[in-house]
Amino acid sequence: MRTDYRLGIDAGGTFTDFVLAEKSGETRLYKALSTPADPTLAIRNGLTLISEDLGASIGEIISKCDLCINGTTVGLNALIQHKGAKTGLICTKGHEDSIEIRNGHKEDGYRYDAEYPPAVMLAPRYLRRGVEERVLSTGEVRTPLNEQQVREACEHFLSEGVESVAISFVWSVLRPEHERRAAEIVREMMPDAIVTLGSLLYPQIREYTRTSTAITNAYLAPILKKYVTSVDSYFREQGAQYPVRYFQSNGGLAIGEAMSDRSVYAINSGPASAPTAGLHVTRPFGDENVITVDMGGTSFDITLTYGGQSNLNKNIDFLRYRIGVPMIQVETLGAGGGSIGWIDDMGLLQMGPQSAGSDPGPACYSQGGTEPTTTDVNLVLGYLSPDGLVGGRLPLDRQKAEEAIRTKIAEPLGLSLEKAAYGMFTIVNANMVNGIRRVSIERGYDPRDFVLVCAGGATGAHITALAREMGIKKILVNKLASGLCAFGQIISDVKYNYMATCPVRLDNDEAVQRIGALFEEIEAQGVAHLKADGFEEDRIEIRRSLEMRYVGQVHECTVEVGNFAIDAAGIEKLKEAFHRRHEQLYTYAEPNSIVEVVNLESTLYGLVDKPAVASLAAGTDVDAAIKGSRNAIFSADGTSQRVPVIDGDKLGAGSVVTGPAIIEEITTTVVIEPGWQAELHERGSYVLTPAETA
């Protein structure tokens, strides 16, 4: 079967982005309004746009795709809104409340706030049942599993309408037999329920983390299963020759079946592809230190890549729930195009985190929204075209934007419309700058050493203001910026994380045998999984890491290691790698102290062929691309100035635009502030630099 295309779909809170890459290297970008009530409707609407543009039926297009990839916010939205499945927990008797005890403290930032409310429990107390069983830290079974109590728990769950069950026993990572037997009983008595085993999903030490991760997975599993089943069925009906791939929070692809079983990996699905996309944009320039910022309609997502390596988080509190599995580190703020401006009780102007989303949307959308939003601000400041967004498909009403800002912000604060709008613009920028500082300065990185990559449809209007505030001297805005995460999906590989617990000291002869055997065991599982998925041996890549610490330390750090043999010499390499990593993180190492391993992990990649990249034709006549001008405001005094508006489609490689100016692409607008200039590179990226250093 001849394949001509690769399709990436990224469902956001306001827009769903579609990137269609052709074998020739040409890449097309489409947008459809998201439909949170039925996410699959947005997919159908977007594919209809593609069908109309190409003059071919949806079935013809889908049948000629080698990969159809979907990044979804279904799991994230269910967790935010607490609209997951009714979930029960079966755990070791006496440990029913571990998820509320939470290791004895609240999340960072609220530890000493007595009035901070507890998190909503995904498995409420009446649906948590303890059963008699006990495995010791040595792996010895002290108390056999009480199967009758498991059956009684199932009867209780059936009477309460439980849809999904998490099973997490103490030290099950050493002896998973009890969890497996309990699962057999649950499946026997509750054949319609989805079952999650903590020792299978997160087979590592940390009881609270493992239990919380299992519950979160169980809570989301029925939602993801329904979504995946619906999407898979639709694509099969349209003639898809290959299974749909779904983007995971760990930065890789997986088939739908894996996403249903490991739903917790779908929580941050959409923005997790940003680092891959950011590195792709910077590769022609040789930059490997990248901060990628993505401002959509609802949120502002920030990821950081240093030396070509993206930051991964494990064992973190995400939306107040402890998640153990690896996730691309994403800082998310309520600062999108739909972020609502409001005045607090102290009379201070605030922006977000509340969002108008896609329904009703900003006031200027004319869909019933009356609150002033960031999009309304950008329209009033002259940054956005009054003709509308997405090539005019989404018309904008400037009068309604002005009315919302005037009545809700300007008049209550005694400001002119222009000053109020610029004040709102400044505040939302300050919120975004604070987020960038959290992922950079607060983690020891100097943002001036990084390139700022623009993603998301709304970011281009703010990007030079953000860079100016952070002291960043180089910005890259790709022509696909508004769908950059969707593009990141189509250039990503299949990725699975396999973990095991391995508490062993590296001064012990047992270490050689245990570590080597465990790596071989979990990697054999991963290789078999990828081969069943159609990958040949030479298209499979393995990367290893261990969580290690000095004996006596409470916390461990993750150390990336090579795939060398785990023999006596290999153990010395592990020690050396840990000492180096410890010194990087904490400025010191203790070479004479004993090192111990806590957990190990193998990440297996199924390498996917990347689509070709087209080059732009040369062209430096900027005047020919000017399609008009309009007033724009760049200062707090509200003074406007006339600036040229440039049709990005008419610019060629080498074209240089000096600010102030506005470049309009079909799906995004790039505002070039005074003192900045943009040069279009042949790979389709605008390179923005301060004019004096360009």
N, C-alpha and C positions, 0 to 999 in steps of 0.2 A: 504494500500500500504506500503510495507516494505521499509524503507529508510536506506541506509548504509553510506551515505556521507553528508558532508557539504562543500560547495565550496565558497571560497572568492577570488575575482578578484580585483586587485588594478592596475589601469592604470596610469603609470608614463610617463614622457616625453620621456624616452629612452626605458625602459622595461615595460611590463605588467606582473605582478606577479600573480600566481595562487597557492592557498593553498587548498589542498583537505584533509579534516579530516575524518578519518574513525571512525565508532562506537567503534572499538577496542582501539582507542587512537592513532593509527599510523597516522602521518601527512606527506603528501608529498608536495613538493614545485617544481613548474615549472616556467619557464620564456620564454616569447616570445617578440620579438622586437615590440615596440609600432608602431601603424600605424596612425599618427595624421590625415591624410586625410580621413580615415575611421576607427574610433576606434573599430567598431565591427569586423573588419578583424583580429585584434590582438586577440580578444576573440576566434574567430574560430580557429586561429592558435594554441593558447594555449590549447584549448580543444582537438585538434588533437594530441598534445604531450601527454596529459593525456590518451587519447584513446589508443595510441600506447603502452604506458607504462603498462596499466592495461590489455591490450588485450581484451578490450570491446568497443563497439560502443559508440559514443558520446551520442546517445539517451538512451542507457542503463544506462550510468553514470548519466546523468541529471535526468532521471526519478526516480533514487534512492537517490536523494538529498532532504533533508528536508528543506534546505535553500540554495539559490544561491544569493550571495551578491556581489554587484558591487560598487567599489569606482572609481569615474571617474574624469578626469581632463578636460572634455569637456567644462564645464562652465568656469573654470579658463582660459583655453586657449582662449576661445572666448572673454573673458574680456581683457586678456593681448593683444591680437592681434586686438582688436576692430572689431571683425567679428560677432557680434550679429545681432539681427533682427532690421529692420527699426522701430523705436519706436516713438510714439507720446505721449504727455502729455496733459491731461485736468486738469486744476487747477483753483483755485479761481482767478477771474480777479484781476490783479495787482501783482500776485505772480508768474508770468511766469519765472522770473529770479532768484528765490530763490536758485536754484541749482548752479547758477554761482556766486551769492553773497557769498554763502558758509559760512554763519554766520559771514561774514566780515573779514575772515582771510584765509591764506593758511595753508597747512598741517604743522604739527610740523616739525621743521628742515629747513623750507623754508620760514618762516613767514616774514623775513626781507630781502629776496632775491628778489630784484626788477626785475631781469631778468629771474626768474623762470617762465616757461610758464604755462598758465592755462591748466587744464585737458581737454581732449577731451570730449565733451558733448555727452552722449549716446542718449539723445533726443535733437537734434539741435534746435536752436531758432525758425526756421520756422515751426517746428513740435510741438511747445508748444503753446497751445491755452487756454487763460483764459476765464472763463464764470462767469456771475453774479450769486453770491450766497454768503451768509455769515451767519455763526453760531458764536455766541459769546462764550466767555469762561465760561459763565454760562449755556450753552446748549440752550439758546434762539435763535430762528431763526430770524435774523434781515432782511435778504434778501432771498426770496424764490429762488429756482433754476430756471434759465432761460433755459428751455428745448430747445428752438429754437437755442440758441447759441451752445448747445451741438450737435445738429443736423448739424449745420454749420461746427463745428469742424470735425465731422465725414465725411462730404462731402469733406473737405480739405484733410483729411487723406487718403480717398479713391483715390483721384486724385494723391496723392503722393506715393501710393503703401505701406502705412504703414501696417505692419504685426502684431504689438502688441501695446496695448494702456494702459498706466498707468493713474489712476485717483486718485488725491490727493487734498482734500479740507482742508482749515483751520478749525481746531477744529472738524473735522469729527469723531474724536475718541469719542466725546460726543454725536454727532447726525449723525450717518452714513447714514441717509435716502437719503441725496442729492447724495452721492457717489453711493449708490445702484441704484437710479433712473437713474443716468447718465450711469451706466453700462448697464441697461436694454436697453437704447437707442442705445448705442454702439453695443451691441449684435444684436439688431434688424437691424441696418443699416450696420454693418460690421460683418456678421456671421462667417467669416473665421478668424477674428482677435482674439488674446488672450487678455483677459482683466485682469488687476491687480488692485485691490483696496487697497490703502494705509491703510485704516481703518481696513481692514480684515487681511492683511499681517503683519502689524506692528501697532497694535492699542494702541499706546502710545504717550504721549506728546513729542514734538520736531518736528515741521513742516518740517524743512530742512531734518532731518534724515529720517522721514517717506516718504517724496517725493523722496529723493535719493534712498532709499531702494526699493520703488515701481518701479521706473524707471529701476534700475538695474535688478530687477526681470523680468520686462516686456522685457527688452533687451535680456535676456538669455532664457526666457520661450520657444520660438519656437525651439531654438537649443536643449534644454533639452527634449522637447516633442518629437522631431524627433528621438533623440538618444534613449530615453526610449522606444518609440514605436518599434524601430528597435530591441533593445535588448530583450524586452518582447516577441516580435513575434518570434524571433529566438529560445528562450528557450521554448516557447510553442510548436513550431514545433519539438523540440527535445524531447518532452514528459514531460516537467516540470510539477510536480503535484501541485506546490505552486508558488505564484507570486514571481518574482525576487525582492529582497530588494536592496535598494540603500543606500550607506553610506552618511550621512549628515555632514555638517560642525559643527553641534552642538555635534557630537560624538555619534550619534545614527542612527538606521536604519529607513527607510521609504519605503512604496511601491511606484511604479513608478508614480501613479496618483498624490500622494502628492508631489513628486519631480517636476513634470511638473507644478503644481500650485504654488509651493514654490521653484522655481529654484534658488533663491538667497541662499538657504541652501546647494546647491551643489558646491558652489564656491571653498571651500577648502576641498572637499570630501576626497581625498586620505590620506593626513597626519593627518587628524583629529582622526584617529583610533590609532595613535601612543601612546597616554597616556594609553589607555586601554591595549594595547599590552605590554607596558613597565611595568605596574603594575603586569600583569600576569607573566612576566619573573622574577620580583623581589619577588613575593609572597612567594616562598619557603624559601627565606632568611629573610623575615620579614621586608624588606625595603619599606618605603612608600614615601621617598623623592627621586624622580627620574627625571633625565634629559635624555630624549630620543632623540638621534640624528640619522637622516636618510639621508645618502648621496647616492643619486641615480645617474643616468646618467646626469641629467640636473640641479638639485637643491640640496640644503642641508637644511633640515627642522629640527627645534628644538622645542620641547615641554617640559614644566616643570610641574611636579606634586609634590605638597607639602602636607604631611600628608595624602596622598591617594586621594587628591582632585585636579583635573585638572583645570587649569586657563581657564575661559571663558571670552571672550571679547564681549562687546556690544557697539554700537554707536562709531565705529572706522572708520578710513579711510583705506580702503583696496584697493590697486592699484589705489589710489587717488579718490575712490568713497566711500561716507559715507554709511556704512551698520549698521543698527540698531539691526538686529536679533542676537541671541547668536551664537558665533563661538568659537570653541576651539582655544586658543591662540597659533598660530604657527608662529615662526620666520623663514622666508624663505630667503635663500641667493642663488645667482647664483654661487654656488660652488659645482658642481657635477663632475662625472667622465668625462663628456664631456666639462668641462670648458676650455676655450681656453687661452693659454698663449700669451701675446703680450707685446710690448714695447711702452710706451706712449711717448708724445712729449718731455718730459723731460729726456728721456732715462732710465726710471725706469721700472722694470719688474712688470707686473700685471697679475692676473689670474681671468678670467671671468669679468663680469657676462655672457658674450656671451658664448654660448654652441654649440658644434657640434651636440648635440642631437643624434638621432638614424640614421638620414639621413642628411649628409653623415657619421656622426660619427667620432670618433677619427681617426687619420692617420693610427694607427695600425689595424683598422678594415678592411682596404683594400676595402673600399666602395666609394672611391673618395675623402675622406677627406685629406687635406694637412696641416691643422693647428695643432700645438702641444697642446695636452690636458692633463688633470690630469691622464687619463688612460695611455697615452703614457709615462708619467713620471713614473708611478708605474711599468710599464713594464721595462723601462730602469734601474730603481733602483733595479730591481730584485725581487720586491714584487709579481708581477703577473707571472703566469706560461706562458712561451712562447708557450705551447701547446694550449692555448686559454681559454676562459671563458665558463661557463655553461657546465662543463664536456667535453670541447672540441668542443661543437656545434658552438661556435663563435671563430674561430681561430684568433690569433693575429700575426702581422708581426712586429717583433722587428726592423728590418732594416728600415722600413718606419717610425716607431716611432723615431728612432735615427736621421734619416734624417730631420724630421720635427723640432725636438728640436735643432739640430745642425744649420740648415740654418736660422730658424726664431728667435732663442734665443741665443744660445751659441756663434756663430760667431759674430753677431752684438754687443754682450756685451764683447767679448774677453775672454770668459770662456771656460773651457773644457766641453765636453758633460756631464760628471758626475756632475760637480759643477753646471752647468745650471739646470740639472734635479733636484738636491736636492734643489736648490734655488726656483724652481717652487713649489716643494713639501712644502717647508717651508712657502711660501707666501699663498698658498691655505689653509694651516693649520691655519695661522694667521687670515685669513678671517673668518674661522669657529669658532675660539676661540673668536673673537670679537662678533660674533653672540650669542655664549653661554653666554658671559658676559652680553649682552643686556637683556637676559631673566632671568638672575640670579643676578649678582652683582648690575646692574642698577635698579633692582626692590627689592633690600634689602635682597636677598638670598645669602648665602655663598656657592659656588659650592662645597666646601670641605665637606659639610654636605650631599651631594647627591651621589647616585650611578649613573654612566653613563651607559646607555643601548644603545647598538649598533644596529642600523637597517639600511637596505639598502645594496645593493650588494657591494658598493665601500667603505663603512665606515671602514670595518675591517682593511684596509691597513693604516688607519690614526688614529685609535682609541687610541692606547697607546700614540702617540705623542700629541693628544688633551688632554688626561687625565694628562699627565706629565706637560703640560703648565698650566692647570687649578688647579693643586694641588689635583686632585681627586685620591683617593687611591683604588677605587674598580670599576671595569668594568664588565658588563655582556654581553656576546656575545652568543646569542642563535643560535642553529644550523639552525633555520629558519630566522636568522637575515635579509637576503636579501629580504624576503617576510613578514617581521614582521607586516607591516601595513595591508596586506591582512589577516594575521592571526588575527590581532586585530578586523577585521570586523566580523569574524565568532564567536567571543566570546562576541560580543556587543549586547545590547538590542535595541528594537524598542523605539524610543524616539521622542516625540513631545512637542514643547513649545507653551503654550497658554498665551497670554498677554492681559492686559487691563490697561487703565489709570484710576487713582483714586486719584485726587488731594483733599486731606482732611487732616486736622490737627488732631493729636491724642489727643488734649484736647477738642475735639468736640464730643458730644454724637452721632453725625451722623456717626462717624468713625466705630463704632461697626456694624451698619447695612450695610453700603456701602461696607466695606472691606469683611465682611463675605459673603454677597450676590454675590459679584463679583467673589470671589474664587469659590463659589459653581457653579456659571453659567459657567465659563470657564472650570472647572474640569468636569462638566457634559458633555460638548462637547467632551473633550478628552477621557473620559471613553467610551462614545458612539462610538467614532472613533476606539478605540482599541478593543472594543467588536465586532464591525463589521469586524475587522481584525482577529478575531478568538481567542482573549485572554479572559480567564475567569477572574472573579473578583479577585481571589486570586493571579493572575499573573500580576496584575496592581499595580504599585507603584507611589505615588504622592509626589513631593517635591515642597515646596513653597519658594518664595523669594519676597522681596519688595525693591523698590528703594526709599530711604528715605533721609531726610536732616533736618537740623535745619532751622526753619523759618528765612528767610533772606539770606540763602546760595544760590549760583547760581547753584552749581552742587550737585548731589545726589550720594550716594553709595549704592551698592547692598548688601542686608542683607539676608542671608539664615535663614529661620525660620521653626519651626516644624509645624505639621498639627493639632495643638491644636485649640480648639474652639475660635472664635473671639468674646469674651464677654469682660466685664470690666477687668477681670483678664488677658485675652488674650492680651488686648491692653497694659497692663503693661509689659507683656513679650516682646511685639514688641519693646517698648521703651528701655527696658534693652538690647535687642539684638542689637539695633542700637547703643546705647552708647558704647557697647563693640567693635563693628565693627569699629566705628569711631575712637576709641582709638587705635585699631590695625593699622589702616591706617595712622592716622595723629598724633599719640602719645598723644592725649588729648580727653576728652569728656566734655560735658556741661550738666550734669544731670538736671539742673534747667531750661534749655532752652526748648522751645516748639519744638516738632518733628512733621514733616509732611510727609505724603506719597505722592509720585508722580505717580509711576506706580507699578503694581504688576504682578507677573508671576507664573504660575504653570507648572512644567515640569512633564510630564506623561511618564512612562516607561511601555512597554510591555515586561515582563521578559522572555527571551529566554533560553531554556535549553542549557547548555554549553557542548561541546564535551569532551570526556574523554581525559586524558593526560597519555601517556605511559611513562614508566621509562626505562632508559638505563641499560643494563647489566653491571656488574662490570668488570673492566679490567685496569690494571696499567702498562702493558708492552708497553712503548712508543717506544722502539727500534724496535719492530715488526711493528710499523706503519710508520716508516721512509721509504719513497719511493725514496729518492734521496737527492741531495743538489744542491745549486746554489749560485752564488755570489750575495750579497745584500749590499746596501750602507746605512749607518746609521749616517753619519756625513757630515758636510758642506765641508770638504776637498776632498770629492769624493772618499775616500778610501773604497774599497770593502772588504768583508770578506765572507768566505764560511759558509753557514748556512744550517742546516737540513730542509728538506721539508717533512711535515708529512701529511699522509692521514687521515683526520678527521673521515672518516667512520670506520677506524680500531681502534679508541680509545674507551675505555670504561669508565664508571663512576669511578672517582678516579684517572684517568691518569693525571700526572703533566708534563707540558712542560715548560722548562726553556729557556728564551731568551738568545741570539737571535735565533729565529726560525720562520718558516712560516707554518701555519696550513691551508691546502687546503680542503675546503668543496666543494660540487658540485657547489653551486651558490655564494660562497663568499670565500675570502681569509683573514685570520687573521694574521697580522704581529705582532709578539711578539718582541718588541725592547729589546736590552740589558738592563738588570736590572729589567725586568718584568718576571712573570711566569703565566701560565694558568693551572687551574685545571678543568677538566670536571665534572660537577655535574650530578647526575642521572636524573634530569629533562631536560637535553639537553642543558645546558648553560655552556659556558666556563667562569670561574671566574678569571679575570685577576687582579693581585695585584703586587705592587713592590716586587721584590724577597726578599728584606731584611725584609719585614714585613709580608710575607706570612705565 
